[in-house]
Amino acid sequence: MSLDNRPIYTGGCQCGAVRFRVEGALGDASICHCRMCQKAFGSFYAPLVSVRGAKLDWTRGEPKYFRSSSHVDRGFCANCGTPLTFTAPDGVGLAIGAFDNPAEIVPLIQWGTEAKLPYVDTIPQLPGEETMADMSSAPYLADLVSYQHPDHDTEQWPPKERS
């Protein structure tokens, strides 16, 4: 919380070149299944939350933008490609997965359902395993070292020993 009791959220891209801070209440969180969002995220859908009414600051770097339609700019990290923003005439949405604590941002509605992939609703029925359960077919996991930025702000990134 900030000094005036407004919530604070932080996040950024996978490589740490772009970081953000949101001060104030987040708006509606949603999932968009439209084909443009599928392509922009390289995924089945785009999880987004509105920051309209809150203060958004870029604390390290800034996104690069792609104009995906006559009304929308999509921001992403130019270094690692992480999708970060959806900017439309009614405000900015941030990618929920780019927040340091994405579990606290719960989508309340789905948009673009005309392009929803037919198997999305059955994904929870698939068997699930933790990452390390795949050691027999992916032995490299045993000594895997992540170079992703951690889920918190850092003074410097990448660390001096890796830069």
N, C-alpha and C positions, 0 to 999 in steps of 0.2 A: 504494500500500500504506500501511496505517496503521503507527503506531509498533510495534505488536505483530505486524506482517507479515500482517495480515488484509487481503484485497482491498477496495478502495473503488470504488464505482460511483456515478455521479451522473446526473441527468436531470431532466426536467421537461416542462411543457406547451409548446405552440407559442408562446404569447404571453409566457411568462416569469413569469407571476403565481404559478405553483406550481412549486417546485423540490424535489428530494429527494436524499438521500444514503443509500446502503446500505453498511454496513461489515460484511464477513464474506462467506462463500461463498454464492452463489446456489443455489437448489434446482433442481428440474426445470424445464426450459423446454419449452413445448408450444404447439401450435396447437389452438384449439377452433373447430369448425365448427358448433356448435349454433346454433339460430335466435336464442336470447337473445344470444349473443356477436356474431352477425352484426349484429343491430340495435344493440347497445351500441356497437360500433365503426363502424357504418355501412359495413361492409366484407364481404368474402367470408368472413373468419374473424378470430379474435382471437389474436394471438401474446402469450403471457403467460409470466412466469417467477416461480417461488415465491421469496419472501424469508423464508420461515419459517426460523428459526434465525439469521438475520442481523439486524443493527440497522438499522431504517429510521427516518430522521429527515426531517421536512419542513423544509427550510432557508429556504424563502420561501413564504408562504401555505400553504394546505391545500386538499385537494380538497373539493368538495361531493359529497354521496352521493345515489344513487337506489337504493332497495330494489327490485331487479328480480325477486326471488322470495322465498319464505319463508325462504331460507337465505343469500341473497347480496345484498351491497351493492356497488354499482359507483361508484367515485370518478372524478370528472372535473373539469377546470378550469371554474369557473363563468363565467369571462371568455371563453375561446375554445372551450370544449367538448372539448378533447383528452381522450380516454379515458386514465385513469391506473391504476386499481386494480380488482381483483376480490377482494372479501373474503368468505370463506366460513368455516364453523366450523373448518376445518383450517388457516386462515392466510390471508395476503395474497399475491396475485400482482400484479406490476406489468406494465404494457404494455411489451413489448420495444422497440417503436418510440419510446417516450418516453425511453429511455436515451440519454445523450450518445454512446455507442459501441455501437449495437445490433448491429453485425456480430460482436461478440465473444460474443454470447449465441445459441447455436445450439439451436433446438427439436429435441427427441429423440423426440417422439410426437405423434400427432394424436388429439384427442378429438372426440366429437359427430359422428362421420362419417355418422350417419344423416341429417344435414341438409346434408352437404357439397354444394355447388353442382356440377352435373354438368360444368362446364367448367374448374374450378379446376386439375385435373391437366394440362390442355392449354395453360395460359397460357405456360409456358416455350417452347412451339413457335411462339408468335406472333412476328412480326418485331419487332425492338427498335431504338429510336433514342434518341439523347441528346436532352435537352430542347431545345437550341438548333437541332436539325435541323428544328424545326417553324416556323422564322422566316417562311416564306412564308405560312403560314396564321395565324400569331400574331405579327405584327411588334412587338407590345408587349413581347415578350421582350427586345428589344434594349436597352431602358432600364429593365428591371424592377429594383426595389429591394426586397429582402426585409425585412420587419419582424418576422420570426420571431426568437425568442431564439436565440442561437448555441449550439452544442453544447459549452458549458463554463459553469462558474459565473461570475457577474458580480457586482460590488459593488452595482450599481444597474441596474434595468431598468424601463421603457425608458430609453434614454440621455436625458440632459438635453435635448439638441437636439430630441428627438422627443416629449417628454412634454408 
